[in-house]
Amino acid sequence: MDARRQMRRHFRLLAAAVAAVALRSLAFLPVFDGANSSVAETRSSRRSLLNAGLLGLSLQAFTGEADAYMERRVAYPPINRNDPDRCMWRGSNIAQANAQREKLQDLRECKMGGTNANDKDIAGALLTKGDFSKVTFKNGIMTKVVAQDSNFEGADFTNAVADRVEFKNSNFKDAIFKNALLTSSDFEGVNVENADFTDAFLDIQSVKVLCNNPTMKGKNPVTGADTYLSAGCDIADAGSYTSR
């Protein structure tokens, strides 16, 4: 079970506990007997506990809907293997921030190693299980790209905008992320041995995930940068972000 699933499971359990404790507590509130109890206090306490119980139930319903959404978002259309031009880099001229395109760019399972994607806007593209080793993505737009289980060994992401990207379980050995925007991207289970993160923009959660990754080591063969230090993991250690 990955970290996100564990977090959602714990949240559901907490919501259920809040609801159960609050609703059960209603049964133990004193009943107004006309002499020793306050009508206002009793009703207020019951109302507060009831609201807490309803909040807990609402949170359970919300997490259920969120889980359903998480499952739906990976239901992509079948790969059109009859399209001879499918495995080509294409740009987009609309709504870059929202990753909307005139047509879905489906590069799943494409073998595009060594190609040039500099300055390309591939926001929202599907790159799952593809081979993009030694591809140059310099100055590219990769917002909301889905690139799980892909090979980016030796790829160059210098100055790229790669926020909110699904990189889970991909290979970034020897990759370069100099000055790249990587906020809110998922680096769980990736291989980042010898990668260079110099001046990259990373959020706290990404720093935690990367700096606790056992492959966060070595030096980049092109830039010579120390992988662990380039991502600021030495600073993260001082701030107790890592388990090392």
N, C-alpha and C positions, 0 to 999 in steps of 0.2 A: 504494500500500500504506500503510495507516494505521500509527500508532505502535505500537498493540498487536500487529498482525500482524508488524511488523518485530522487535519485542521477542521474540515467540515464535519467529520464524525464527532469530534470533541465538542464542536459548537452545538450540534443537535442534542448531544447528551446533556450539555449545560442547559439548553432551552427546556428540555424535558424535565430536568431536575427543578428548575425555577417554577415551572407550571405545577408540578406535583406537590412541591412543598407549600406553595402559596394556596393552592386549592384545598389541600388537606387541612391547612391551618385554620380555614374558615370554620371547621367543625369544632375547634377548641376555643373559639372566642366566647366570652361570657355573654349570656343572654340577659337583656335588660329586665330587672325585676321591679323597677319602679322606686327602689330605695337606695341601693348601693352602686348602681351603674349609671353611666352617662349615655343618654341616647346618641348624642352627637359623636362621642368618642367611639362607641361601639359601631355605629354605622360607618364612620370614617375609616376605622380599622378594617372592617369587612370590605369596604369599597376599594381600599388600597391593595388588599390581598387579592381581591378578585381581578383588579387591573393587572397585577403582577402575573397572575395565572394566565390571563388572556394574552399578555405580552409574551409569555413563554410559549404558548400554543401558536401565536402568530410567528414567532421566530422559527419554530419547527416547520411551519408551512412555508416560510420564506426559504429556509435552507433546502427543503424538498424541491421547490421550484428552481433554486440555483443549481442543485445537482442535475435536474432534468435539462437545464440549459447547457451545463458543462458537457453532458452527453450528446446533446443535439449539435453542438457547434463543431464536432468532428465528423459529422455525417456528410461527407463530400460526394460529389457526383463521380461516376466511374471514369477512369482515365480513357480518353479517346486516343487509342493507339493507332488509329487510322489517319490521324492528322500529321502529315509529313513536316509541317512547320511548327509543331507544338513545342519542341525543345529549342526555343530561340528567345533571346532577351527582347522584351518589348516594353516601351515606356507607357505612361498614362498621363493624360492632360487634365484629369478632373479629380477634385477632392482628395488631395494627397493625404491630408491629416486623418481622413476617415478610411483610407485604403480602398476607396471605391474605384471601380474601373469600368471601361466600356464593355469589357469581356473578361471573365475569369482567366488569369494567367496560370495555367496548370503545368508545372515543371516537375511533377512527381516522378521519381524514378528515372529522370533524365541524366544522361552521361554528358556533362558539359565541362569537364575538367580542363583548365587552362584557358578558358574563354575570357572575354573582356566585357564586364558589366559596369565599367566606370560611368558615372553620371546618369545611370539608368534609374528610372522610377519603377520599382517592382513592388510597390506597396500592396499588401494583401495577396501576394502570389503564394502558390502552394509549391513547396520545394521538398516535401517529405520523401525520404529514402533516395535522394538524388546524389550524384557525384559532382561536387563543385570544388574539387581540390584545385588549388592554385588559381582560382578565379579571382580577378581583381574587381572589387566592389567600391573602389574609391569614389567618394562624394555621392554615392548612391542613396536612394530612398528605399528603405526596407520595412517601413512601418507595418506592423501586424502581419508580417510574413509568417507562414507556418512551415518550419523547416526541421521537423523532428527526424531523428534517426538518419541524418544526412552526413555526408563527408565534405568538410570544408578544410581539409588539411592543407596548410600553406596558403590559404586564401588571405587576401588583403582587404580589410574593411576600413582603411584609413579615411577619416572624415565622414564616414557613412552615418546615416540616421537609421538606426536599427532598434527603435523602441517598440515595446510590446510584442516582441517576436518570440515564437515558440521554437527554441533551440534544443529542447529536451533530448538527451541521449545522442547528440551529434558529436562529430569529431572535429576539433579545432586545433589539433596539434600543429605547431609552427605558425599558427595564424597571427595576423597583425590587426589590432584594434585601436591603433593610435588615434586619439582625438575623436573616437566614434561615440555617438549617443546611443547608450544601451539601456536606458532606464526602463524598468518594469518588464524586462525580457526574462524568459525562463531558461536558466542555465543548469537545470537539475540533471545530473547524470552525464554531463558532457566531459570530453577529454580536452583539456587545455594545456597539456604539457608543451612547454617551450613557447607558449603564446605571449604576445606583447600587448598589455593594456595601458601603455603609457598615455596619460592625459585623457583616458576614456571617461565618459560620464556614466557612473554606476549608482543606482540607488542602494540604500542600506541592505535591503533584502538580497539583492544580487551579490553584494559584497560578502554577506554571510555565506551564501551558497557557494560562491567561487572559492573563498578563502578556506573553507572546510573541505574542499574537493581534494582528494589525495593526488590528483594529477597536476595540481597547481605547483609546478616546479620546473626547473630547467631554465635555459636561456634561449631566446629566439635566435635562430641561425642567421637571420638577415640583419636585424637591428642590434643584436647582442644584449637586449634588455632582459633583466631577471624577471621571470614570470610572476613570482610571488610578490616581489617588491613593486612591480609595475602597476599592480592592481591595488596598491596601498594596503596589502594584507599585514604589513608590519605595524601600521597605524591601527588597523582593525584589531590586531592582537592586543594592543594597549587598551583598546576600548572594550575588551571582552566580547568581540563579535565572533571569535573563532574558538575552536575546542583545542587548539594546539598549545 
